[in-house]
């Protein structure tokens, strides 16, 4: 059951933007006719494949569209691909034929890999468990094997200086960031720390769900958040993005805050407020489709609906450059559901709540056909009051 989701409001532009995002995202989904199984495009257009970063980001929008089985299959394929011969990396990108995209992979000694990927996949699996209640993410030996190797062997293999944080290789086989255009030869970039911290928190929760103690991993996560906080430059009022190989810290040309915000890695409220305000203005000047696809959800998440609405309208606009990039449509669905309509899932009761942040002047809207733990939910806002029904 997919594609039941709908959104209606008095705002024609928003309605049309939602309709485009839904129809385009669903056009990129494949329902089991290929060797890889169920999947949706999550890479550069026309590659007929999916990569870890894009897929983990698109998973929330995909869930709202009823594609949860597609996401589970894709995550499982990546988890199964981890190997010692690749230094405990997974494949970065896979295609519909259950193959590896050969511009990214030539052999186990020569391939493209962004080091945050293992951590992103681990925490993404946990997020999908919370949205679906599917114990496969908690109990499957394929997933557990991937989690254990990631929090142990993967980190040890890539951690050159013994501080518990991987270091980059200086080549594309081990880029220490999701930033691909600047600083590849740095030892670390700050989004790697953010992804690792989020993954350690997630793994701790997975252990607790399995009746084991996650205390050591929660402590590990706290130490990483503290390290991120220490990388704040009070003079520049921003975080140092790079840690160079001599141990010095340096700034990037690009703002670089999207992943700190996406992974909830900023723990100081003052620094968070400064980062959000500066980031919005910096991105208005120049932002890629990839980074921009995160922005609306980020600003809604942090209680800045004016900025969230700005980026949602900008990224559903027919005039947007590279609007065909899959992350854009899935990211917009994510922002409509979990941002503007403020939906939150509660696995303990298998229900949702909603705290909408509608645009100024709009007090009525409806989000219908949202998959919720095997049911469909309708969220209706009328004169500012929210009602939720299940069917």
Buried (B, 14 or more C-beta within 10 A) or exposed (E): EBBEBBBBBEBEEBBEBBBBBBEBBBEBBBEEEBEBBBBBBBBBEEBBBBBBBBBBBBBBBBBBBBBBBBBBBBBBBBBBBBEEEBBBBBBBBBBBEEBBBEEBBEEEEEBBBBBBBBBBBBBBBBBBBBBBBBEBBBEBEBBBEBBEBBBEBBBEBBEEEEEBBBBBBBEBBBBBBBBEEBBBEBBBBBBBBBBBBBBBBBBBBBBBBEEEEBEEBBEBBBBBBEBBBEBBEEEEEBBBBBBBBEEEBEBBEBBBBBBBBBBBBBEEEEBBEBBBEBBBEBBEEEBEBBBBBBBBBBBBBBEBBEBBBBBBBBBBBEEBEBBBBBBBBBBBBBBBBBBBBBBEBEEEEEBBEBEBBBBEEBBBBBBBBBBBBEEBBBBBBEEEEBEBEBE
